[in-house]
């Protein structure tokens, strides 16, 4: 895809985000949780620093979830059957989502306990 315009490349990226939300239930759950978290920050009058920290944590979760989706999709296409190494790749990607989620929860707890 070399030589594409910046506008077209952004279009591909936005299409990827939309596709992830359409295909993956967990992305929709994370999206709803994100709205709830930001509503909570607004309702509690969170300082700017907490908005930044929470946004980074939430972004980390969404990025990990999208990477997980991409890895699973590609792995399923390239090797539809069971294979131990494909399982490892999927498990590691899912582990990345779990770690990102734990980090986000820790940031949320830090805000609540401040």
Buried (B, 14 or more C-beta within 10 A) or exposed (E): EEEEEEEEEEEEEEEEEEBBBEEBEBBEEBBEBBEEBBEBBEEEEBEEEBBEBBBEBBEBBBEBBBBBBBBBBEBEEEEEEEEEEBEEBBEEBBEBBEEBBEBBEEBBEEBEEE
